[in-house]
Amino acid sequence: MEKNYLSNKILIIFSFFVLLFSEHTNAQIVIGSPSLGFSQACANASFNTYNVTFVFSPESALNASNQFIIEMSDSAGSFSNATVVFTSNPGVVTTSPATLSFALPTTTAGEGYRLRIKSTAPVATSSGSAVFAAYYKIQDSPFSINNLVSTGAYCTGGSYLLTIDNPGNGSNDSPLNYPSLTFNWYRETGPTTSVFVASGNTLSVNQEGTYFVRTNYGTCTSNSFSNRVTISEATSGQANVTIASSLGNPFCSSEGQTTLSTIGGNSYQWYKNGVIIQNATSQMYQTDESGTYSVQIDLGSCQASGTINLVSEGFTSSINVQETNTMLQGESLTVIVTHDATNPEFQWYYNGSLLVNETSNTFEATEFGNYEVIISQTTGCIVSTEYTFSISEPINVTNIPNLISPNGDGTNDTWVIPLEYSAGTNTEVTIYSSQGKIVFQTNDYQNNWPESQINLSSVNLVYYYIITKQGQKPKKGSITLVK
């Protein structure tokens, strides 16, 4: 009797556990359609976080190992090749409603995406969410077309081709570097309105107007758009167009050469200040000089021309001394640099060594030697200008040499007279042979006599000179030529 009682008790307990196990293994949950925390998803490198909320029931049916998964459809709303955009850690999400965050894949682009939620233990899948537009904007900055030239022209019956620049000018991030992108072209119809024209990397224009292009991010707004280009028809046979400078205008020459660009045509000829520039026959011309630049363009059955007054952001300066200067021993020379530089710095050098305590635009030179000053503009366009000059002791004005040795050894080969009688003083210098014949005469003596080699014998040759300076008595003397 006791044995039967014990058997029945064991049977009851076993049946309880079987029932409990059966109830657990057959547990199910229902997941409601996810609610979006956004109306459209327009992501880029600086923002890519979106929330979705859903309910499920019952909470008690969740296994401790359960994970919730967010799947995203393709751009047509189909989940046949769904993309997993988020998976929770096991057992973390246990209460309803739940909110999860996810990021868009960088290949996302379309107007018809949906989301759905799946669980792993127990396995369940929600219905799809509402449809939403989603784009990951892999290029989200302004870019250039037409080499930043703001105009274009076509001959009557022809057309003008607008193209997206690659790589463009300066820091231009060309969207052509991203092969997955597509583009929509527009023509302005008002100050803030435009009309769609066509799609593609280029646009052939045969209607006057102002055009621009946007990267195709659907209903998402973005900064991926181009500059405006105004296209005109050259009905008179000659169209006026603009020239763009890659470094801007004014430009900073310390950044290197700026590239001047004009519209597309069959052939080109560039000019500077009205003078033709030899071999400048391309659509672009590089320069680091200011000036008025113009270009003539052959468009086929008509012509176009443009002009730009190119200005450098540098500064102008001058120095009040010559490259070569003289002063007497014990004297000084005041050197002054005049300039219009912004926030300038000055560096003075003497015989190649920096004078660390000299930092102004004025310098008092007291030593003979070679000098250099560098003026640097430190605000805005960073550019420098340098001047070099030398200071020496003047030739003794009272001592006219009477002995030279024109033997070609580089020492005392010519008759060098004081500066007050040499070139630039309008002093007449006449040299006579010992027979009284004039062998040399000039009013602009270059300290270069004799100009050709003289055959010297064992007997020294003697010549005579007369130096006549206006307002002074003539100076006379002899010159002896020795080996």
C-alpha positions, 0 to 999 in steps of 0.5 A: 500500500505504501509502495503504491502511494510512493509511486503515485506521488513520484508520478504526480511530481514528474507530470508537474515538471513535464507540464512546466517544461511544456508550458515554457517551451511553448511560450510566445510573445507578440511584438507590435509594429515599431514606432519611429522617433523621426520622420526621415533619416538624413545622416552624415559623418557628424550625426547618425543616431536614430531611435525606434520604440516598440511594445511586446507581450508578455514580458514573462515569456522572454528567455534570459538569452533573448536578443532584440534585433532591428532590421532595415528593409531595402529602399523599396520596403522589402525585407527579403534582403534585410539589413541588421542595423542593431542587435541588443545584448542577451537578456538586456531588454526585459520590459515593454515598451522598449526604445532602441537606437541604431545607425544607418549604413553608409550605403543608405539612399532612398525614399521607401525604407521600413524597420521591423523588430525580431526577437531570438528567444522566443522567436518572433517578428513584428510587422513593418514600420511606417515608410520613411526616407533615409540617406547617408550623406557621404559628401555633404559640403559645397563643390564647384562646377565650371571651374568656379567660373560664374558665366558661360556662353554658347553660339546661336544654335549651339550649346554649353556643357556644364561639368562637375569639377574633379578635383575642383579648386582649392579644398573642393571636395568633388562628389565625383570622388564618390561613385555611388552618388547621383546628381540633379541639375536645376535652373533658377526661376526666381531668387529662391525658386528653381526647376528641375532640368535633368540628372547626370554628371554633366548638363548640356545647356542651350537655354539662357539662365542660371544653373546649378546642381545638387547631389541627389539626397532625395527629400533630405536637405544637404550642403552638397550643392554647387556654385551658380553659373549664368549661361548666355547666348552670343547672339551678337557674335561676341559674348562677355564672360568672367574669369575666376581666380583659384586663390580668390581676388585679391590673392595671396602670392605666398600661397603660390600661383593662382589659377585663372580659369575661363569658360570652355571653348575651342581655343584660347589666348591670354593677355596681360595688361593688353600684351599677348602672353606667349604660349598661354593658349589653354583654358587656364593660366597660372600666375603670381603677379598682379595685373589686368588679365584678359582672354579671347575664346573661340566658341566656334561660330562666335567669340567670347572674351573676359577680363579680371583685374588681379590684385595681390594681397601683399604690401608695397615698400621702399628703402631710402638707400642705394645698393652701394653706399659710402661713408667716412670712418666714424660716420653713420648711415640712417636706413629707413624702410617705408611700407604699408604692411599689416603688423610687420616684422623686421629682421636686419642682418650684417655680413650674414649675421642676424642683429637680434636687437634691431626690430624696427623699420629704422636702422643706424649703420656704423660699420662698413660691410654688407647688410640685409633687411627682411620685412614680413607681413604677419597678418592676413597674407603672410608675405615677405620682401627683402633689401640688400645694400652695402657700405664702404669707405670712399676712395680718397678724393684728393689722391689721383693714382699716377701708377698702374700695372695693366698686366692682366693679373687683376690688381691695379690693371686700370686707372681708378680715379676718385668717385667725384670724377668718375661715371655720372659726374659729367667730368671730362677725362682726357689722356694723352700719349707722351707725344701729345696725342689724345688716346682716350677722352670721355665725359662718363669715365668708367674707371676702365682705361686702358680698355685693351691690353698694352704691350709693355717693354722694359721701358715704362710708358708714361701718359698724361691726363687732364681732368676737367670738372665744371666749376673746378680748376682742371687737374693735370698729372701723369700716369706711368704704366709698369709691368 
